[in-house]
Amino acid sequence: MVEVAGFEPKFAGGDEPVADAIAEKRPQAVLIDCDHPDLDEGLVGLLRNSSARPILFSAFRKQGEVSTLATRYGTESFTLPVESATFTQILRR
């Protein structure tokens, strides 16, 4: 979906520290599964300090749960499935 929205997806290596991946890849936005074990205030702060926009998503949780987490971290969010136009709009903000 990232490619369809006109962006180039980049992925951290399996053993690459998040801080190194952010510094090397210099993303505009980072999609974070809200169930990822590294999701915490430190990760969100690291992204903000790098000028990347953290965006939470989930394929399994209800929109209300994801919205509550996003509010807690001060991020945007969406749940899957999401319409292509909505996804593109979220990334382009």
Rosetta constraint file for C-alpha pairs under 8 A:
AtomPair CA 1 CA 5 HARMONIC 6.17 0.50
AtomPair CA 1 CA 84 HARMONIC 7.20 0.50
AtomPair CA 1 CA 87 HARMONIC 7.84 0.50
AtomPair CA 2 CA 6 HARMONIC 6.67 0.50
AtomPair CA 2 CA 7 HARMONIC 5.49 0.50
AtomPair CA 2 CA 8 HARMONIC 6.59 0.50
AtomPair CA 2 CA 9 HARMONIC 6.05 0.50
AtomPair CA 2 CA 88 HARMONIC 7.86 0.50
AtomPair CA 3 CA 7 HARMONIC 5.01 0.50
AtomPair CA 3 CA 8 HARMONIC 5.64 0.50
AtomPair CA 3 CA 9 HARMONIC 6.70 0.50
AtomPair CA 4 CA 84 HARMONIC 8.00 0.50
AtomPair CA 5 CA 84 HARMONIC 7.45 0.50
AtomPair CA 5 CA 87 HARMONIC 7.47 0.50
AtomPair CA 5 CA 88 HARMONIC 4.99 0.50
AtomPair CA 5 CA 91 HARMONIC 7.91 0.50
AtomPair CA 10 CA 25 HARMONIC 7.21 0.50
AtomPair CA 10 CA 27 HARMONIC 7.96 0.50
AtomPair CA 12 CA 16 HARMONIC 6.14 0.50
AtomPair CA 12 CA 17 HARMONIC 7.93 0.50
AtomPair CA 12 CA 18 HARMONIC 7.08 0.50
AtomPair CA 12 CA 21 HARMONIC 5.46 0.50
AtomPair CA 13 CA 21 HARMONIC 7.75 0.50
AtomPair CA 16 CA 20 HARMONIC 6.75 0.50
AtomPair CA 16 CA 21 HARMONIC 6.52 0.50
AtomPair CA 17 CA 21 HARMONIC 6.36 0.50
AtomPair CA 18 CA 22 HARMONIC 6.13 0.50
AtomPair CA 19 CA 23 HARMONIC 6.18 0.50
AtomPair CA 19 CA 46 HARMONIC 7.23 0.50
AtomPair CA 20 CA 24 HARMONIC 5.99 0.50
AtomPair CA 21 CA 25 HARMONIC 5.81 0.50
AtomPair CA 21 CA 26 HARMONIC 7.88 0.50
AtomPair CA 22 CA 26 HARMONIC 5.38 0.50
AtomPair CA 22 CA 27 HARMONIC 6.66 0.50
AtomPair CA 22 CA 47 HARMONIC 7.42 0.50
AtomPair CA 22 CA 50 HARMONIC 7.32 0.50
AtomPair CA 23 CA 50 HARMONIC 7.47 0.50
AtomPair CA 26 CA 50 HARMONIC 7.47 0.50
AtomPair CA 26 CA 52 HARMONIC 7.51 0.50
AtomPair CA 27 CA 52 HARMONIC 5.75 0.50
AtomPair CA 28 CA 51 HARMONIC 6.95 0.50
AtomPair CA 28 CA 52 HARMONIC 4.65 0.50
AtomPair CA 28 CA 53 HARMONIC 6.22 0.50
AtomPair CA 29 CA 52 HARMONIC 4.78 0.50
AtomPair CA 29 CA 53 HARMONIC 4.30 0.50
AtomPair CA 29 CA 54 HARMONIC 5.80 0.50
AtomPair CA 29 CA 55 HARMONIC 7.02 0.50
AtomPair CA 29 CA 91 HARMONIC 7.09 0.50
AtomPair CA 30 CA 47 HARMONIC 7.76 0.50
AtomPair CA 30 CA 52 HARMONIC 6.51 0.50
AtomPair CA 30 CA 53 HARMONIC 6.03 0.50
AtomPair CA 30 CA 54 HARMONIC 4.94 0.50
AtomPair CA 30 CA 55 HARMONIC 5.99 0.50
AtomPair CA 31 CA 54 HARMONIC 6.23 0.50
AtomPair CA 31 CA 55 HARMONIC 4.92 0.50
AtomPair CA 31 CA 56 HARMONIC 5.89 0.50
AtomPair CA 31 CA 57 HARMONIC 6.84 0.50
AtomPair CA 32 CA 36 HARMONIC 7.09 0.50
AtomPair CA 32 CA 39 HARMONIC 7.51 0.50
AtomPair CA 32 CA 54 HARMONIC 6.98 0.50
AtomPair CA 32 CA 55 HARMONIC 6.05 0.50
AtomPair CA 32 CA 56 HARMONIC 4.88 0.50
AtomPair CA 32 CA 57 HARMONIC 6.13 0.50
AtomPair CA 33 CA 56 HARMONIC 5.85 0.50
AtomPair CA 33 CA 57 HARMONIC 5.10 0.50
AtomPair CA 33 CA 58 HARMONIC 5.59 0.50
AtomPair CA 34 CA 39 HARMONIC 6.75 0.50
AtomPair CA 34 CA 56 HARMONIC 5.64 0.50
AtomPair CA 34 CA 57 HARMONIC 5.81 0.50
AtomPair CA 34 CA 58 HARMONIC 5.93 0.50
AtomPair CA 34 CA 66 HARMONIC 7.20 0.50
AtomPair CA 34 CA 69 HARMONIC 7.70 0.50
AtomPair CA 35 CA 39 HARMONIC 7.38 0.50
AtomPair CA 35 CA 58 HARMONIC 7.48 0.50
AtomPair CA 38 CA 43 HARMONIC 7.03 0.50
AtomPair CA 39 CA 43 HARMONIC 6.07 0.50
AtomPair CA 39 CA 44 HARMONIC 7.41 0.50
AtomPair CA 40 CA 44 HARMONIC 6.49 0.50
AtomPair CA 41 CA 45 HARMONIC 5.95 0.50
AtomPair CA 41 CA 73 HARMONIC 6.71 0.50
AtomPair CA 42 CA 46 HARMONIC 6.06 0.50
AtomPair CA 43 CA 47 HARMONIC 6.28 0.50
AtomPair CA 44 CA 48 HARMONIC 6.25 0.50
AtomPair CA 44 CA 54 HARMONIC 6.38 0.50
AtomPair CA 44 CA 73 HARMONIC 7.08 0.50
AtomPair CA 45 CA 49 HARMONIC 6.06 0.50
AtomPair CA 46 CA 50 HARMONIC 6.34 0.50
AtomPair CA 47 CA 51 HARMONIC 6.39 0.50
AtomPair CA 47 CA 52 HARMONIC 5.12 0.50
AtomPair CA 47 CA 53 HARMONIC 6.60 0.50
AtomPair CA 47 CA 54 HARMONIC 6.36 0.50
AtomPair CA 48 CA 52 HARMONIC 5.52 0.50
AtomPair CA 48 CA 53 HARMONIC 6.29 0.50
AtomPair CA 48 CA 54 HARMONIC 7.26 0.50
AtomPair CA 53 CA 75 HARMONIC 7.73 0.50
AtomPair CA 54 CA 75 HARMONIC 6.06 0.50
AtomPair CA 54 CA 76 HARMONIC 7.21 0.50
AtomPair CA 55 CA 70 HARMONIC 7.96 0.50
AtomPair CA 55 CA 75 HARMONIC 5.80 0.50
AtomPair CA 55 CA 76 HARMONIC 5.00 0.50
AtomPair CA 55 CA 77 HARMONIC 5.35 0.50
AtomPair CA 55 CA 78 HARMONIC 7.92 0.50
AtomPair CA 56 CA 66 HARMONIC 7.31 0.50
AtomPair CA 56 CA 70 HARMONIC 6.47 0.50
AtomPair CA 56 CA 75 HARMONIC 6.92 0.50
AtomPair CA 56 CA 76 HARMONIC 6.29 0.50
AtomPair CA 56 CA 77 HARMONIC 4.54 0.50
AtomPair CA 56 CA 78 HARMONIC 6.61 0.50
AtomPair CA 57 CA 66 HARMONIC 6.91 0.50
AtomPair CA 57 CA 77 HARMONIC 5.43 0.50
AtomPair CA 57 CA 78 HARMONIC 4.94 0.50
AtomPair CA 57 CA 79 HARMONIC 5.29 0.50
AtomPair CA 57 CA 80 HARMONIC 7.31 0.50
AtomPair CA 58 CA 66 HARMONIC 6.96 0.50
AtomPair CA 58 CA 78 HARMONIC 6.94 0.50
AtomPair CA 58 CA 79 HARMONIC 4.90 0.50
AtomPair CA 58 CA 80 HARMONIC 6.08 0.50
AtomPair CA 59 CA 79 HARMONIC 5.80 0.50
AtomPair CA 59 CA 80 HARMONIC 4.63 0.50
AtomPair CA 59 CA 81 HARMONIC 6.92 0.50
AtomPair CA 60 CA 79 HARMONIC 7.86 0.50
AtomPair CA 60 CA 80 HARMONIC 7.66 0.50
AtomPair CA 61 CA 65 HARMONIC 6.34 0.50
AtomPair CA 61 CA 66 HARMONIC 6.60 0.50
AtomPair CA 61 CA 79 HARMONIC 7.35 0.50
AtomPair CA 62 CA 66 HARMONIC 6.50 0.50
AtomPair CA 62 CA 79 HARMONIC 7.19 0.50
AtomPair CA 63 CA 67 HARMONIC 5.97 0.50
AtomPair CA 63 CA 78 HARMONIC 6.96 0.50
AtomPair CA 63 CA 79 HARMONIC 5.89 0.50
AtomPair CA 64 CA 68 HARMONIC 6.15 0.50
AtomPair CA 65 CA 69 HARMONIC 6.42 0.50
AtomPair CA 66 CA 70 HARMONIC 6.10 0.50
AtomPair CA 66 CA 77 HARMONIC 6.63 0.50
AtomPair CA 66 CA 78 HARMONIC 7.15 0.50
AtomPair CA 66 CA 79 HARMONIC 7.28 0.50
AtomPair CA 67 CA 71 HARMONIC 6.07 0.50
AtomPair CA 67 CA 76 HARMONIC 7.93 0.50
AtomPair CA 67 CA 77 HARMONIC 6.32 0.50
AtomPair CA 67 CA 78 HARMONIC 7.72 0.50
AtomPair CA 68 CA 72 HARMONIC 6.25 0.50
AtomPair CA 69 CA 73 HARMONIC 6.33 0.50
AtomPair CA 70 CA 74 HARMONIC 5.61 0.50
AtomPair CA 70 CA 75 HARMONIC 4.82 0.50
AtomPair CA 70 CA 76 HARMONIC 5.88 0.50
AtomPair CA 70 CA 77 HARMONIC 5.98 0.50
AtomPair CA 71 CA 75 HARMONIC 6.34 0.50
AtomPair CA 71 CA 76 HARMONIC 7.91 0.50
AtomPair CA 76 CA 90 HARMONIC 7.93 0.50
AtomPair CA 78 CA 82 HARMONIC 7.31 0.50
AtomPair CA 82 CA 86 HARMONIC 6.71 0.50
AtomPair CA 82 CA 87 HARMONIC 6.38 0.50
AtomPair CA 83 CA 87 HARMONIC 6.22 0.50
AtomPair CA 84 CA 88 HARMONIC 6.13 0.50
AtomPair CA 85 CA 89 HARMONIC 6.13 0.50
AtomPair CA 86 CA 90 HARMONIC 6.25 0.50
AtomPair CA 87 CA 91 HARMONIC 6.41 0.50
AtomPair CA 88 CA 92 HARMONIC 6.16 0.50
AtomPair CA 89 CA 93 HARMONIC 6.38 0.50
